[in-house]
Amino acid sequence: MNKTNLANSIVIPDSVLAKQATDLLREHSTDLLFNHSMRVYQFAAAQGRRQKRKFDPELLYVAAAFHDLGLIRTFSSPDERFEVDGANAARQFLNAHNIPEEQVQTVWEAIALHTTPGIPKYMRPEVALLNFGVLLDVLGAGFDEFPAELREKIVAKYPRAHFKEGFIREYFAGFAHKPETTYGTVNAGFCERFIPGFKSPCACDLIAASPFPDTP
């Protein structure tokens, strides 16, 4: 396959690990989140190829497959950020396949940090690329810089049917039962928008309430 065709291809890693990750995502996820996860991987992998970055497609794929599983009740804890729940599920999955710890940690960080602004782009390629794919698919970040033909091909393969409204609804539902876990994250805004009377703590108030006495 020449470089031009490679840059415009839609390729899913062909491995037992990737296939089992796909099966798990399909079993537990909704159609909306499944298509979103597939687009995220495609956008991320294509960006990595365009930038000639060295990344592990299989690890990136698993990270994309698991990145929103923490929104699903099966994987949701009562008191962790949903991103951490997804990262922990991926860790368990990869450990069961005897993947080396360094690679497991890369996937864990990619998922745990995929909603954190400003940090992932400075980390390992799989972490940075997953964040890129999420930002492009959810917010349209980098929309005009990403090749239009490839973008349209990916969306045709994994449609965005009523995605904006549906994603907001399904995303919020994934942590509505534990709004306190959204403190300090972009997700706090969802809780303030949809939970009557909810107000995320202000760091200024938390500092002022510290038990340490101040000296004159």
Disulfide bonds with the S-S distance in Angstrom:
none
